[in-house]
Amino acid sequence: MKHYETMLVLKPTLTDEEKDAIIENVKKVITDFGGEVAAVDNIGIRQLAYPIQKFERGHYYIVYYKAPAPAVVELERQLRYNEDVLRFMSVKYETKKDIARWEKMVADVQ
C-alpha cells in the first residue's frame, strides 16, 4: 500500500456534526478498500487565497493514510460530488525520504 495525504477545505458554515460526518465518511471509504487511516489533522479555519463559492474562509483538514490506488480514486470521486467540500487535494508519497517525512508528520499530529 502507498502512503497518501488528502487535504480538504470544507465550508466554514458547517456544524461540528456535519464536519465530523464528512471526515468519518472519508475514513470509511479508505478502510472499506483495505486501507488504514494513520492520522487526521484538524488545522482549523483559515483565510482562502481567493473566494470560492462566495466563501472567503474555509475549514482545513489533512488526512494521512495508507491505501491501495482504487481507494484514492473512490475517495476523490465522492469528495468531488460533496457540496460541502470546497476543495481537496491528494498527494502520494513514494520515495524513502518522502515516506520518512510522512511518518514524521503523522507522529507530530498524534
Secondary structure, DSSP 8 states (H G I E B T S, - for coil): -EEEEEEEEE-TT--HHHHHHHHHHHHHHHHHTT-EEEEEEEEEEEEEEEEETTEEEEEEEEEEEEE-HHHHHHHHHHHHT-TTEEEEEEEEE-SHHHHHHHHHHHHHH-
